Each structure stands twice: as C-alpha cells, then as structure tokens.
Amino acid sequence: PRVLGQNPDIGRYLTNGGWNAAYGTNAIDPCTFYDENGNLLMVYGSWFGGIYMLELDEQTGLRDYNVRYETKANVSDAYMGRKIAGGNYASGEGPYIEYMKAHGADKGYYYLFMSYGFFNSNGGYNMRIFRSENPQGPYTDQNGNSAIYPRGGDNIGGTTGERLMSNYQWACNDRPFKAQGHNSALMDKDGRMYVIYHTKFDDNFGFHEVRVHQLIMNEDGWITAAPYEYSGETLSENGHGQDAVTGEYDFIFHTLNQRFENEKSADVEKPKTISLNADGTVSGAVTGTWMMRSGSPYMSISFGGVNYKGAFLVQADESAAMTQRMTFTATGNNTCIWGSKKQAYNRAADIIDMTPPLEDGAYTVQNINSGLYLSANAAQSAEQNRSGQVWTFRQTDDGYYTVQDASGKALTVAGGSAENGSDIILADFTGDTAQKFRITKAGDGIYALLTAASGSKGCMDVFDISTEPGANICQWEYWGGDGQKFRIEAPKQVRGDVSADGKCDRSDAVLLQKYLLTAESTLPAWEAGDMDGNGRLTAADLSLLEQSLQQGGSSAKQYASPAALMEAARRELLNKEPASATAENAGVNYGTYKKETIYSEVCKRNKSMNVLLPAGYTPEKKYPVLYVLHGYGGDENTMTEMGDASLRIRYIIGNAVAAGEAEEMIVVFPDVYASATQDKCSGMDAANNAAYDNFINLLVKDFMPYIEKHYSVKTGPENTAITGGSMGGRESLYVGFQRPDLFGYIGAMCPAPGVAPGMIAENQFRFGDKKPYLLMITGGSDDTVVYSTPTGYHDLLVKNGVDHVWHYVQGGDHVGKSIRPHMYTFVRYLFRG
C-alpha cells in the first residue's frame, strides 16, 4: 500500500493466479552502491521481467518511499522501480554497477555488469558490460545497443553487450575455464580496477573457483580484462620498447556467440598464433595492422574491419613458474581479445626509445598507401598529390611538432576541433594546440601524425583511404590504417639539380658552368652536380650533365652504392600500389609494342617476344633494357595486357617514367619456354622444368644479341635488368645469380622453388666479386601456389650475407596483388646505381 496505494490493480504482475514472469522480475541478486552525488541505489533482479533499480533510504536501508516511479512499458514500474536492462524473457542476472574512470580523467561512467546464460559448465554463462553517464541509465554497449530488451529471444550468445570473456584455456592451464560470471567489480583508491567472478570447469559439476583479473580501461573508456589472473602487475606509464612488444603471440578471440548445448557441451577458445610485426602489420591467424601509442602502454589492433583498443601489460602467466610475459588485452565491436607473447619477457631488453622521432628540418611526407605526397592546394587545404612538397618540422618544448610550408604557414586542424573529419588546412603560424602534432613511429621510417587538438586520439588521415591525387587530408581517429601512415624523409635530390628547384634543366648546366668558371659563385645543391660521384665538381661533371640533358635523361636520383640504393628501395615498399600508378592517365604516352619472332639456335625453332618501346623512341638515343618473364604455361603475351590486363605493367612503368621517377627503358617480354623438342609446355614435370631452366641459354645466346643488334640499347649490367613471376621468378633469380656480369638489377615475384637448394647449392647462393646494384624478392602473404618459397629464398640470402630487398606483401596473392606492388618499386630503382 505504501507504494501502490489501497486496492491497487496488480493484474500486470499475475497470470493464471501466479507471478507473471513475462512482466515481473525475480527479486534476487541485489547490488547496492552510492552514485557520485551520494545517493544510495540498489539494482536487482534476474531473467524474465528484467533488471530494475530503486533509490534507497540511507537511514533504513529500505526503498525510499518518497521516490515515485511511473508505470511505463520498458521504462519503469511503480512497484519494481526503474528498468535498466533485460526483459521479455531475455537472459540476464547478477547485476553489478561500479563507477569507474580513467586515471586523470575528469569524469567516468557507471558500468553495468550482467551475466547471461544458464549457470552450469555447458550453459553458455558469460559476463556482459554496458555503461552510462547516469547511474539510472540508459545503459548501452559499444555499438549503442540498449541493455533493455524490448522483445524476447535468445540473447545468451547474442551480439548485445560487451562480452568480457568466453570459455577459454591457455596452454599453461590444465583445464578450461568455463561459465565465468556473477561478478562484482572494484576501482581501488589507486585507480586500478578489478573484476571478481566465479568460474566453472569442464567437469559438469557445480564446483567453482573465485578469480580476480585486473581490468584495463582503453582510450575510448571501455574496459577489458587482463589475460591472466591478477598477480600484482601494473601498467607501464611510459609504455614499452618496440622489441618488447613485437613478435609471436598466443592469441585468444572471445567469440560473442560461442556455441553451447545446455548441460551437454560448450566450445572452448584455445590460442592461435599471430605476429605483431615491426612494420605495424599483423600476420598469422588474423591479418591486419597494429599500433602502440608512443610514451604509453595503449595500443590497438585492427583486423576484419574492426579496431580493437586496449593496452600492453607485463603479467605472470598461470604456469607453476609464473613466467613473466608481455600481454595485450583489447576490445572492439563488443568483443574482447587477448595476446600472450610466446617468448618470455626480458625487462632488460624493454628499452623505450626516448629520442625524438625526427630531427628538426625539411622533409617530404608520403602516404604509404597511395604513394602520393602531402601537399597544399590553392585553397590552402591539405591534400595528397604527386609532387613531393617540402615541409619544415620543428619540435616544441612539450614534445609536439609544428609543420610549416616554405611560406611559413602551418598545418592546422580547422577550428582546433577534436572531431573526426575536421579538415587539415594551412594557416598563419601561431603555435597553438591546433598546429601541434605528436609524431609516433609506425614502422621503419614510417610515422603517424597525431593531433594535439584531439588529445592525440586523432591523426592526419587520407580521407576514405583514397589513392587518388587531390584526395583530402583530414583528422580521424587513429586506428593504424595505411591511410594514416606516412613516410617522412629528407627531400629526394634530383640528379643535376644544382639550383635545388626540384628539376634538372638547362639552367642547372648554366649555373654549374658559372660555378666552375667563377670562384665567387655558390651552388644551392652542389652534391646534385657531382655527376661522376667522386666527391668534387669538375669539368667532367659539367660534360656528363650536358650529355644527360642532350639525351633527355631522367632526373631520378642516382645512388653511390648498391647498399644505398637497396636501402632506399626498402623504404618505398608498399602492400598495395597507388591507383594512380596503374591508371591510364590523360596526356601520358605508354609506348608501343612490337612483336619479334626469331629463329633460335638454342631451341632449333622460332621463338617470340614482345618489345615495349618507350614513348618517343628514337635510334638517336640509347636505352637500358628490362626483361620481364612469365610463369608456367605462359608465353610472350602473359605479362602484357594482351595476356593478363590486370597486371598493368605497361602503365606502372609509363606513369613512373612520365613522373620522372624512373628511367626511360625498353621492356622485353620473352617466351620463356626453351625446349629443343616442342613449342609449348605440355605439363608440370621434370622435362618441362628443364625446358624453362634452359631459358638462360635462349636469353643470352638468342634474345639478347637480337635486341642489342636491332634496337638502340645501352649494354652492360648497369643498364640491364630482369624480373619474373612464379616460374619466371625462378628463372630470373637463376639467370641473375649465374650471370651478374650481364644483369645488374635482379627481381623475382613469388618465385617458384628449385633455385637454391636445387640448381644452386645452398652455400653457393651468393655472388662473387661481381654484385648487382639491386636484388629484390617479393612474396605474398596469401600466396597459395608457392606458399613460403619466397621467404625461404630470403632466409637463405640472409644466412649467406647477401644484401637484398625483401618485399613481403600483406594480402599479396600469387599474381597481381604481389606483381603490381613489386613492379611499382622495382622500376623506380632500375638503372640508378
């Protein structure tokens, strides 16, 4: 009567003379707590009608009868109080609410823990989490789903509510942990947070164990449990060194809809292997990207279209030895993930690099996804484009950087906004927060530019991960994608550009001549005029510059040594070529094909090749030559658009030449099959393998002499290159190692097995005195034809001390997805030694 009055209508609570479980809750599992305003509240209930909350009288411990509740469907009930979760027969019990906030944060959230499922080892029992800024709700999950169920249904393995953990078993556990739940939670005075829960095992009995795991709050304010039970570990305030966190991990994915058959069986998640690679990629059981926020333990890992955020944490595992391991825990899309590094943690090796990521100075900023450069357009807005605009980076006293163009204007987050999508613009320099960027390493020579305006949660981002010139640069939440990673390096010096204006033309020859004749003159970039690479400027350099200009030579940078060239090539490696590189762009001449069929003395029959002549080919000029070899069953058309148009090799080369990023060259696509008994490959066997391996003789004795006689070509290893795909990659490697006197640039795309060990002994898989300018091997993570064969070649070359460029393409297959990125980089470093 004190609540409903005299003679109330209680029909909604009853059905068939008993309790109406479709509407009313089970009055059990109470949790009392004080909110941040000092009000005493109780949340209670289980299953059926849902979870409710009442305000309590602190003096009596009973409900506060002065507080009235409206009876409104799925909102509140005059007798039961405010509805905050469940209902309509949906599973849910053991509610617990704890107010928690991140260390140093002004405010936090009220976190509602609930247990879904049937309380037995095989009943799918699991903990779910929702949060609210208000103690009385509304409570929602990571995806904005309400904790209240407006309709019935089986939610035990559903997608509503963050699932803290599933049934799981680490290798160090002697049995699985199952049916975790009915928990409480605590934020201690020192700010550390814990979940206390009971777990069952796989014995189908009621025995259980109480366990405590530390809770970690990620940068979005969602909590996730540490992988192992609490043993005194703490988050490192300064984060961890790169070597401490990279490597192989045991990985557990806490499936939202883990399968079970009540009281009969239930799945158990067991670890799979993944690798967090130094280049920011993830490989193994899942493929994606990862990042660690500089100077903090916070990290994220992205795969399958979801960004999971959490932290690295050094923990003792649950073996008898309590081995210390680097772990991570993260959450996204209501799902939690755990990682435990296979190699034991070595505190002495966990060295945090406190040196500034960049020295103050001038740099170009190139997106690794598109290959295009940070530029400013006429509207003073940042975009990406082909020209390598130079920016001046200066570090501020608080560890941030400002970035200015030649006029002194600074990159600025428009309006100083923290919101996703805010434009990056150029504005007069003020040095305020909107113009500050924290630079964090995301790989070798690769960085992300986090914005101070967003509290370093957002970063400079190529909108929509575009690969097109003119695409907008904006601010977006940092999740470690390729559209947010940039290669920042000193401006590339253009050979012969002594005026340092970004191009080499007649004015540079005039300036160099004046310098040589007049002692008082100076050169803005004298090193660019050192055409013969002897460290000084002489009349010989002027003569070489004049020759280059007369021949219309490329202004692409030349390198003083193979080591320098290959190191530069490593910095240009991409997982995906820019769309602009493969496009047929207006105004670009992509050259012309000429079919040549000759009689081969090696094969005793006619053999064919396609010769791609560069735009404006003339016998008055000599050109270097690239040979591109097809794989098993192919012919001279295979690597051209007459065979596989998706490879786009003609366009990759033509666009690079048109942009001044590659030398003009003649490209030869030969028929690689070199049998003396038949025209075409008849199967995959030893006899046909031998015919392909005989290509070295067909090439050296027939094709090359013909090309050198009938076309205007430069000769010698410094002017001759070879690469190939699959079986063609096997042959290009074999030819390159056997004849380094002829080929100075050697590539192989997903090469087939059989070079070493095979045609070459493992200990002979090296060069003698004659070494190439460039050796580059590409393999794809998703290659289901040769699988790890390219990795095997790479490992053997490392063992033998052979300098080379190893290009492992994440997402690369056996054809285009590996061939296109290979060709994009390979052709840009040909003939530049």
N, C-alpha and C positions, 0 to 999 in steps of 0.2 A: 504493500500500500504506500510506503514512503516514496516509492519510485513511480508506480503506475496509477496510484490513487485507488479509491474504493471501487469494487466491482469492475475491474478493467477487462478489456477484451483481450484474452490471451489465446485466441484461436490460432494465431500465426505460429505459436510455439508447440501446438499439439496436432497430432494426426492419428486417427484411429484410437483415441484415448491414451496415446503415449507421446513421447517427445518427438517433435518434428525435426529430424536430423538434417533435412534439406534446408532448413532455415536457421535453426539454433546451433550453437557451438557446444562442444564438450567443455565443461568448466574445469579444466585442469591446466597444468603446465604454466603456473603464473611466474612472471618476472617483474619485479618492481625496480624502479630506477628514478632518480632525480634528473629533471631536464636542466638545461643551463640557466634557467630562471629560478631554480629552486623548487619547482612543482614536483610533487610526488605522483608517479603514474604507475599503473600496472597493465601489462599486456598479457593476455592469457588465451587459452583455447586450443582446440585441435580438430583437424579434419572437418568434414561435413559443412557446418554453417560458416566456418571461417575463424579468423583470429580477431579479437576485439581489444579495446583499450578503455580503461576507466581512470579518471582522476581520483586520487585517494586523499583522505583526511589524515594529515600527518599526526594529529593527536590521537586518533582512534585506530588508525590502520585500516579502517573500513572505507568504502567508497564515499566520496564527497557528495552528500545528498543535495548540496546546493547547486551542483552542476547538472543540468538537464540535457538530455540528448534527444534529437528529433528521430522519429521512426521514418526512415527513408531507405528504400531498397539499395543495397550495396554501398551505403554510406554510413549509416548509424542505426541504432535501435535504442528505444527509450530505456530498456532494461539492461541490455548487454553492453551498451556503450558505443564508441566509435569503431567502425570496422576498418581494419588496416590491411588485411590480407586474406587470401583463400576464399572459401565459399563454394556453394553449389557442388558439394561432394568432392571437391578437389582435395588432394592430399596436402597435409601441412600440419606440423605440430611443433612443440618445444620452442616457442618464440623467445627470442632474447634480443634486447636492444641495448646498445652501448654507443655513447657519444665519443667519437674519435676524430683527431685532426692531425695533419702532418706537422712535424717539428717546425716551429717558427711561423706557422700559418695563423692568420687572423681568425679564421673560422673553420669548423669542420662539418661533419654530418652525423646524423643518427643512423646507425647501421642496424638493420633488422636481419637477424639470423633465423632461419626456419629449417626444419628437417622434413624432407619429402620421403615417401615410400613406406614399406612395411618393415617393421622392426624385427628382422631376422637376417641371418648371413646372406641369404639369397633374395632379399626383398627389395633391392634397389635403393636402400636407405641412403640419403645423401643430404649434405648441407647446402642451402641456397642463401644468397645475400641480396638485399635491397638496401636503398638508402634514401634519406630525406633531409632537407634543411630544417624541417619542423618535426618535433617529436611525435605529433599525432598524424603525420603523413601529409601528402600522399607519398608512399614508398614505391620506388621504381628501380628497375635493374639497369644494366649498362646500355641496353637498347631502348630504354624508355618504356618498357612494359610495366604495367601496374602489378603490384603484388596481389591485388584483389582479382578474383576470377569471376567475371560476370556470367560465365557459362560453365557447365560441368565438363568433365573429360579427364583423361589420364594424363596428369602433369608430372608424374614421377620422373620420367626420363625426358621431359619436355625441354623447351628452349627458354622458358621464363625463369628468371633468377640466375645470378652468377653461381655456378656450381664450384664450390671450394675445392673439392677433390672427389675422385671416383675410387672404386676398388682398385688397389694398386699393389705392386710388390717390387721393391728394388732387389738387385742381385744379392745384397747383403742381408736381406730379410729371409728368415727360414720359412715363412708362410705369408700369404697375402693379408693385407688389411682390408676389411670389408665393413660395410654398413656404418660408416662414420656419421655421427650426428648427436642430436640432443645436447647441444653445446652451450657453453657460456663464453663470454669474451671479456677482455680487460685491457684498458690502456693505463699503464702504470704512471707513477709520478714523473719518471724519467722520459716519458713519451713513447716507450716501447709498448707494443701491442701483442696480445696473445689470444689464441683460441684454445679452449679446454673442451675436449669432447671425448666420447667413448667410441671405441671401435670393436667390432667383432672379427672373427677369423673364418676360415673355411671348414670349420668342424661341424656346422649345422647345430651347434649347441648354443645355449644362452650366455656362455662365458664371454666377458668383455674386459677391455683394458682402458683405463683413462690415460689420455695422451695430451701433451701440450706442444703446439707448434707456434713459433713466432709468426706474427702477421706483418706483412710489409705493405705499406701504402704506396701505390705508384703515383706518377706525376699528375694523373687525372683524378686522384682521390679515390681510387678503387683498391680494395685490399685483397691480398692473395697470401697464401700460407707458404712458409719456408718448406723446402723439400723434405728435410729431416726433422725429427723431434727436437725440441729446444734443449740446448746444452750450453747456454751462456754466450752465444755468438752475438756480434753487433755489426751493424752496417758500417763500412768504412766511409768516413766523412769525405775523404779525398778521392774515393774511387780506387781503381786498380790499374796496374800497368797492362799494356796490350798483350804481352806474352803470357800474363797470368790468366787471362780470360779466353784467349784463342785456343783452339784445339778440339779434340773429340770429346763429346758428352754422351752420357746415357740420358735419354730424353723420354719423359712421360707426358702424354697428352690426355688430360682428364676429360674424356668424352662426355658431352652433355647427355646424350641418350644411350648411355651404356646399357647393354642388353641384360635382361634377367628374366627368369621364370620363377615366380614367387615360391619360396620354400623348396625349390628344386636346384636351380643353378643360376650363376651370375658371372658375367665376364670379369676379367681382371686385367688392368692395364699393366704391361711389363715394358721395360725400357727398350727403345730402339736407339740406333746410333746416328747422331748428327755431328757436323763440324761447324764451328764458328770460325770462319777463315779470316786471315789478316786483311783481306781486301774488302771486308764488310759483307761477304756473301755467306749463305748457309747452304750446306750440301749434305747429302745423306738421305735419311728417311723423309725429310722435308727439304725443299729448296726455296730460298728466299734471300732476304737481307737482314742484317742486324746492325745495331749501333749502340755505343756506350757514351753517355753524356760526359764530356770532359770535366774532370775535377769532382765527380760524384759517382756513387755506385749505380745510378739509374741507367737502365738500358731498355731497348725494345728489340723485338724480333718480328719480322713480317713474312708471312707465307700464306698461300691460299686465299689471298685477298683480305686478310685480317692482320691488324697491327696489335701485337701483344706487348703491353708495357709492364715493366717491373724493375727488378734490381739484381745485381750480383751480390752474393753473400757467401763468405767462407764459413763452412759448417763441418762439424764432425759427422761422418756417416754413422750408420747404425750397426756396423760390424763390431766384433769384440775389440778390435784395435782402435775403434773410433777414429779412423783415418780422416785427416783434415782434407776437405775438397772444396774447390771453387764450385759454387752452385748458382743457378739463377731461378727465379720464380717470376712469372708474369701472367697477365690476364688480358683478355680481349674477347669481344663478342660473347660474354657470359661464360667463357671457358678459361680454365687455368692450365698453365703448362709449367713443367719443372725440367731442369737440367742439372746434371751432376758430372763434373769433369772426370774423365777416366783416369787421367794422371793425377797423382796426389799433389796437394797444394804445397808449394815451396815458398815460404814467406820471404826468404832472402832474394828470390827471383822476381818478386812482385814489386817492380820498380816503376814508380809513377814519373813519367817524363814531365818535369815542370818547366822545361824550356819553352819559350814562345813558339807557337807553331810556324810563324813566319817572321822573318826579319823585316823591318821597315824597308819599303822600297817599291819598285814598279813591277807590276805583274799583269799577265793576261789571265782571264778566268773562263775556262772552257767546260761546258757541261759534258759529263761523261756519257750521257745517254744520246744526245743529239750530235755531239762533236762540234757544236756551234759555240760562239763566244758571247760573253756578257757585253752588251753594247748599250748605247743610249740613242734613242731615236730623236727626230726633230721636235717631238712634243715633250722632250725631256722626261721620258718614261723609260724604264729599263726593259730591254728585250734581249733575245738571243739572235745572233747573226753570224755571217761568215767571217767578217773581218775581226782580227784579234785586237780590239781596242785595249789600250794600256791604262791600268788603274794604279793609283798610289795608295798603298796600305800603310797606315801608321797606328801603332799600338798606343792605347790610352793608359792612364795611371791605374785604372781599375780592371785592366786585363782585356778590355774590348779592343776592337779596331774600328777606325773610320776608313772609308773607301772613297777616294776622290778622283775625278777625271782631270784632264790636262788644264781645264779652266778653273779648277778649284772647287767646282760643285761636288756635293757629296751624295752618295746613295742614301736614300731616306725612306723609311716606312711612312707612307702617306698618312698624315694626321696623327702620327705616333700611335696608331691603332694596334691593338693586340689581336684583332680578328683575322680569321682565315680569309684569304682573297684580297687583303689590302695591297694596293699597288706599291711597288718599289719605284721611286721616282728620283730625279736629280733636283737638288735644292741648294740654295746658298748655304755654305758651311756654318754651322752653329756649334757642333759638337755635342748636341743634346742626345737624349736617350734614343730618339727616333733614328739617329745616324750612327748608332753603335751596333757592332756585330761581334759575336763571340765565335771564333774560328775553332772548329773541332776536327781532328783528323778522322777521316773515314776510309783510309787506305793509304798506300804508298803514293805520296804526292797528291792525294785527293782529300778534299775538305768539304765540310758543310759550314754555311754562314748563318749562325743562329742570331735572331734579332733580339736586342735588348728590350725593344718595345713590347715583346710578347713574354718577357721574363725568360728568354731563351727556350721557350717551348715551341716557337715557330721558327722558320728559317726561310732563306731565299729559295724560291721554288719556280721551276719552269712550269707554267700553268698547263695542266692536263697532260703532263709528261710529254709535251709536244716535241717533235723532231724537226719542225718547220722553221725556217728563218722568219723573224718578226714575231715569234711567239712571246707573249707577255711574261715578265718576271714579277712574281708577287710573293707575299708572305703566306706560308702554310705550315700547319702543324708538322713538326719534324718526325718522320717515320722511317727514314733511312733509305728512301727510294732513289733510283738513279737520277730522277729529275731534280733531286736536291743535293747531288754531289758534283763537285767542280774540281777540275784540275787547275791548280793555281801555280803558275811557273813564270820565270823570267821571260820577257818577250823574246820570241824567236828572232835571231839575227838573220837578215836576208843577205845572202852572199853577194858581195859587190856594193851593197847599200851603205857607202861611207857617209852619206848625208843623214842616215838614220830616219828616213821618211817612210820606211816600210816597203819600198820598192827599189829595184835596180834599173836605172835607165842611163841615157847619155849624159845627164847632168852629173852622175856619180863619176863617170870617166873624166869629165872636165875637172871636177873637184880634186880627184886623185892626181891628175896631171899637175894641177896648180900646186898641190902639196909637195910633189916631188921636185918641182922647179923653184918653189918659193919657201924658204925656211920658216918665214913668219906665219904661214897659213896653218890652220888646225883642222882636224877632221873630227866630226862628232862621233864616228864609229870606225876608227882606223882598223880594228880587227876584221871588220867585214871586207876590207880591201886586201887582206892577206890571202890572195887567191892561191898561192902555192903552199901555204901553211907552214912557212919556215920561221914565223915569228917576227918578221920585219917587212917593211914596204920598200919595194924596189921597182925598177922599170919593168921587170918580168911580171909583176902583178898587174901593172897597167896593160901590158900586152895581153895577158890572159883575160882581163876584164873586157878589153876591146874585142877579143875573139868571141867571148861569150855573148856579147851584145850583137855582134855580126851574125852569129848562128841562131839568135833568138832563144838562147839557152834559158832554162828555168832558173828562177831566183831562189829556189829552195835551198835551205841551209845545207852546207856540207859539214861532215864530221871528221875530226882529225884522226880517229882510230875506230876500229870495229867495236871496241868496248863502249866508246862514247855513243856510237850510232845505235847499238843494241840497247843501251840503257835508255836512250831517248825513245826508241820504239816501244819498250816496255811501258813507258808512261802513257802511250797512246792507245793501249789495248782496250777494246770495247767488247761488251757482251752482245751488243746489237748495233749495227751500223746506222747512222742517221738516215732518215727517209730521203733527205735531200741528196744523199750520196748516190742513191740508186735511181733517182728520178730522171726522166728525160727533160732537161731544163731548156727553156726557150733561149735561143742565142748560142747554144753550145754545139759545136760540131764534134761528133763522136767518132769520126774517122770512117774508113771504108774497108770492107772485107775483100780479099782476093783469094780465090781458090787456086791452089797449086797442086798438080799431080805430077809426080816424077817417078822415074824408074829407079828402084832401089837395088843396088848391088848386094846389099846385105840380105834382103828378103827375096830377091830374084823375081820381083813383080812390081807393079805400080803401087805407090803409097801416096796418100793425100794429106794436105794440111791447109788450114785457113790462116791467112795472114791478115792481121788487122793493122792497117796503116794509119798513122796519126793524122789529125786534121791538118790540111795544108802540106802534106808530104811532098818533098822535093828531093831529087837526086843531088841537089847542090848542098845539102846538109846531111850529116851523118847522125844516126840514131842508135841508142842502145836497144837491146833485144831482151824480151821476156818470153820464155816458153812456158805454156800452161798445159798440163797433162790431165787427161780424163781417167776415169776408173774402169773397172772390169766391165766388159761388154759394150763400152762406148766407142766413139770414133771422133774424127776431127770436128764434128759439129756439136758434140755433147756439152762442152763448156761454153758455148756461144748461145745466143738467143735462137739460133737455128736448131738447137737441141733442147736445152733447158733454159727457157726465157727467165725463170725465176732467179737465176744466179746473178744476173745483171752485171757481169764482169766488165763488159764494154762500157757501161755507164759509170761504174765505180771509177774506172781508170780515166775516162773522158772528163768527168767532173773534177777529179783531183788535178788533172793537168790544167783545166780551164781556170781553176782557183789558184794556180801557181804553187800547188802543194806537192806536185810530182813532176818528174821529167817527162818530156815527150818521149815516146818509145814505140817500137814496133812490137806487136804481140803475136806470137805464133802458137796456134792450136793444132798440134800434130796428131795423126792417128798413131797411138802408142803401141798397138799390137804388131809385133815384129817377127812373125813366123815366116820361115822359108818354105813351108809346105801348104799353108792355107791362108786365105784372105782375112777371115774373121774368126774371132774367138768362138769356140764350139762347146765350151763348158768350163766349169771351175775345177781344174785338176792340175797335176804337176806339169803336164805337157803345155797347157795354156799358160801357166805361171811362167814357165821358161820362155815362152814367146814374149811375154811382157818384159821379163828381165833382160831380154835381148835388145830392148829399145835403146840402151846406151850405145850400141853399135850403129843402129839405124840413125840415131840422132847425130852422133859425132862424124860418121862416115858419109851420110847422105843428106840429111836435112840441113845441118848447119853449113856445110860447104855451099849448098844451093842458095840458101838465104844470103850468105856473105858475097856470093857472086852476082846475084840478081837484084839485090837491094842495097841501098846506101846505109850501111850499118857500121857502128863502132864495134871493135873486137876486143878480146881480152877479158879476163874475169871481172875487171872493174866496170865492164859495160854489158855483161851477160848475166841473166837471172833465170831461175827455173823454179816452178812450184807445181803442185798437182794435188788432186783429191783422191782419196781411197787408194786403189792400186796405183793411180798416178802419183799419189803422195809417196808410196813405197819407192817408185822408180825415181822421183825427183830427189829423194834422200840418197838413194844408191848412186845416182849419177853425180850428185853434189859431193859425196864423200870420195868417190873414185876419181873425179876429175875437177878438183878445186883449181887446177891450172886454167880451166875454161870457164868455170862458173863461180862468181864472187858473191852471188846472192842466191840463197837456197831456202825454199819454203816447202812445207808439207801440210796438207789439210786432211785431218782424220786419216793418216797414213795406215795402210794395211800392214799386217805383221810380215816378218820374213827378212827384214834388212839386217838387224842385229838383235838377238842371235839369228843367224841364217846365212845370208850371202857375205856378211862381215862378222868376224868373231867379236865377241863382246869387248875384249880388251883392245881390239883394233878399231873400235867405233870412235875414232878421234881423227884429228888432222895432223899432218906433219908440219913442215916449215911453212907450207902454203895454207893459209887460213882464209875463210871467207869474211867479207865485210858484214854479212848478215846471215844468220841461220835461225829460222823461225818455224816452230812446230805448233799447230793448232789442234786441239781436241775438244769434243763436245760432251757436256755432262749427260746428255740424253742420247748419245750415240749407241744405237742397238745393233750396229753392224760390226764395228771393230772394237767396241766397248772401251777397255782401258789400254789398248795397244799404244796410243799416242803418249799416255802417261808413262808407260814402260820405256819408250824411247827417251822421254825427258829424264826419267830417273837414271837411266844408263849414262846419258850425257853428263848429268851432274856427277855421277860416280867417277867418270873418266875425266872430269875437269874441263869439259868443252863448253865454252861460252856460247849461249844461245838464248833466244827469246821463247819462253814457254807461254802459250796463249790458251788458257782453259776457259772455254765459253760456257758460262752458266746458261742452261736452256738450249745449248747447241746440239743439233742433230748430226746426221752423217752427211748432209748435203748443204742446202742453202743457209741454214741458221748458223753454220760454222764457216762455210766458204765465204759468205759475204763479209763478215767481220774480219776474217783473215785478209782478204784482198784489200779491204779498206785501209788497214795499217801497212800491209806488206808493200803495196805500190808506192806509198808515201816515203818509204825509206830505201827504195831502189836507186842505185847509181848515185849515192850521196856520200860514199866513203872517200 
